[in-house]
Amino acid sequence: MRRILMTVLLASLVFTSAHAQDDDVCNRAAVIASFAEATDMVAWSQQYSACSSQVQRAVRSLASGYQLLSTSFLPFAAADNPNAFDPIWKWYQGEFNSYSIDPAINTVYLVAGTLTEQRDEITTAPVLAYPVVGNVTAQVKITFTALEDTNGAGFGIRAALDPNSWIRIARQGETIEVVANTRGTSIVVDSLPYQEGTPDTYFKIERVGTLFTLSYSVNGNDWREVTSDSNDLFPEETEIFLTTYWPIENGAAQAIFSEMTVSEK
């Protein structure tokens, strides 16, 4: 049923203005029929590399849309390129940073280079963002071992058009820390020791109107609220983001992100 719905809904959106190609494989009807039978989205997408750019874009949209419906977790990799982000994401590389994706287990590694940070008016850290509108609940699993007290990996929400307005919960060193950045000024809202002794931490962000609640868990089920506060400066259009940072010299650090879900209400 999911595949049928995807075929009808997405095909009507992305192929409305497509024209038949000389090669039958690029024909609108042939692509839709092939999509309905495909089991491997990567292999299926690669069949259309010789078609027009319009058809290739439509194929990517179909494959990405199916990925979204086929799992409760957001896919990190593009359906037609396991080394690139899915089009649902926005990638802000910052400085001296990189990433790698493992599509087999749907994880992304964010690597923060030397002297990378997210604070005040500085955003040199890597940021991977997912656009949302209005009320939202989002959570993610982060696998992370701090190499220094200032080394961190976090999960946050920020204004879509203002990288200096955000709220973030992070594992920083051996603490759980919530930081709010307002108009380019960062303040630590709350900080508590992380004593669970596991590299795996789940973070959750909930927005209801102007109320923002940030929590963490070691198993994804039992949540501990770290802070809940109102902030009326945030617009309706925001981005849920992932980041890691290494604000000192001589080194780099990474965090692994997985099991990300977003529910807009």
N, C-alpha and C positions, 0 to 999 in steps of 0.2 A: 504494500500500500504506500509506503514512504517513497519507493522508487517511482510509482505511478504519479503521485502528487508532485514530486520534483520534476518529472518529465513535463507535465502539463503546465505547472506554474512558472518554472524557470525558463523553459523553452519559449513560452509566450512572451517573456520579458526580453530575453537576449537575442532571439532570432526574428523578431518582428520585421526588421528592416534588412535581414540578410538575403542575399541573392544567390541563386544556384550557381555553382562553380562548374567549370568544364569537366573536372574530375568528379564522378558521382560520390566519392567518399566525403566530399566537402558540401554536398547538397544538404539543405536544411532537414528534409525528411530522413535522409540516411543517417545524419548525426543523431537525431532524436531516437531513431530505432536502435542505433548502436549503443547509445547511452542506457536505454532500457534493459539491455542484455549484459552490460559491462559488470565485471566483478572486481577489477583492479583499476582504480581511477588513474593511477600514474601511467600504466601501460595504455589505457584508453586515451588519455590526453595526448600522448606522444604520437598517436596515429595521425594527428592533424597538423603536424609541424610544417607541412608543405602547403597548407591551405592559406587563404587570405588572413591578414591580421585580424579582420573583423570576426571571422569564424574561430580563430584561435582564442580571442578574448571571450567569446561566447562559451567555448568549450571549457575554459578555465572557470568561468562563472558557474557552469553546471556542476563541474567536479567539486568546486569549493562548497557550493550549496549542499551537495549530497553529503560531504564530510560533516557539515554542521548538523545535519539531521540524523546521521548514523551513529553518533556517540553523544553522551552527555557532556563530554569535555571538549573545549574548543581546540581545534587542530592548530598546531604551530606551523607545519610545513605546507607549502603550496601543493595542490593535488598533482600538478604536472612537473614539479621540480622540488625534490626533497631537500635541496640545499637552500631554498628561498622561503621566506615567510609567506603564509597564506595571505591573500589580499585583504582579509578582515583586519589585519594588524597594521600599525604604523611603527616604523623603526626609526628611532632617533639615536644615531650612533655615538654622538658625543666625540670624545677624543681618545685615541689609543685603545679603542675597544673593539671587540669582535663577538661573534656568536657561532654556535653550531647547533644543528637540529638532529635529533634521532627520531625519524618518523615511525620507526617500528614500535617504539614505546611512547611516542608522542611527548617528548621532552625537549626543552631548549636550554642550552648552556649560555648564560650571559657572562662574558669575560670583561672585567674592568681593568684597564691598564693603569699605569702609574699616575699618581696625582689626579685621580678622578673623584668627583664629588657631586652631591646634589644637596645644596643648601643655599640660603639667601638668594642671590641672583646668579648663582653658579649652577650649570647643568652640564658638566663634562662627563658624567657617568652615562653608561648606556641605558636607554629607556625603551622598552617595548610596550606599546599602548593599544588599548582596545576602546574605540569610541562608544559612548553610551549617552542616553538622554533621560533626564529625570531620575525617579527613584530606582534604586538598583541594589541587588545583593550579589557580591562576587567573592569567590574564594579560590585559593591556590595552595599547592604543596610546594615548599621550598626545601631542597636538600643543600645544606650549607655548613661548612666548618670555618669559623673565623680564624684567620691567621694572625690578626692583630686586633687590639681593642677597638680601633677605629674602622676596621673592615666590616662592611655591612651588606645585607641583602634584604630588599624590602618589597612591599606591595602597597600601592597607594591609589589615590584618586586626585585628579588635577583638572583645572579649567582647560577646556579644549584649546582655547586661543591664548592662554597665558601660562607658560611653563613655570612661572614664579608663584603660582597659587596652587598649593597642594597640601594634602594630608597623607602621611605615610606611616605604616607600621613596619618595623624591621627587626631582624636579628642583627645586632651590632655588638661585636665581641661576644661576651657572655651575658648580654642583656636583651630584653625585649623593649624596644624604644618607639614611642610615638612622637613624631615631629610634625608641626604645622608650619607651613611657609605662607605668609600673608604679605602680598605686595613686596616680595623680595626680602623679607625678614623671617628667619627661622627661629622657632622656639621649641624646646623639648616640652611636650605636654605631659608625658608620663614615661617613667623608666622603671623596670623591675628586673631582678635577676632571672636568668634563664637557667634553671637547675635540673631540667629534665634529662640531660645527658644524651640526647639523640640528635643527629644532624637533620632529621626530618621535622619540619614545623609547618603547620597549616595556618594560614592567615585568612581572615574574613573581614570584608568591608560592607556595611549596610548604610544606605542613604534613604531617609524618609523625609522629604521636604528639606528643611535646613538642619535636621539632626543626622549626625554621622557617628556610627558606632564601629569601633575597630576591636577585633578579638583574635585570640590565637588558640591553637589546639595541638596536641601531639598525636592525635589519632584521627582527626577530621570529624569527630562526633561530639566530644566533650569540650565545650568552648569556655574560655576564660575571657571575659570582657576586660579590656585594658583601659579604654576611654570611651565616653559617649558624650558628645557636646554639640551645640548648635553653631553653625557658621552660615550666616546669611549672605556671604560674599560670593558664593559659588553660583555660576550660571546653570541653566538646565543642561547644556551640552558640556559633557566632561569626558575624561579618558581614565579608564582603569589601567594602571601601569605596573610593570615589573622593572626592578633595577637592582644593580649591585654596584659597589663603589670601593675604591682603594685610594684614600686621600693622602697617602704618604709616598715617599720616593722608593725606588728600587724594589719593584715587584709588581705583581698582578694577582687578581683573585677571581674566582668564579662561583656562581651559584647555579643550581639546576632547578628548573621550574616545570611542574607537571600538574595534571588533574585540575585544570582551571575551568571554573564554571562562572557564568554571568547570567543573572536573571533580572531583566528590566520589568518594572511594574508600572 
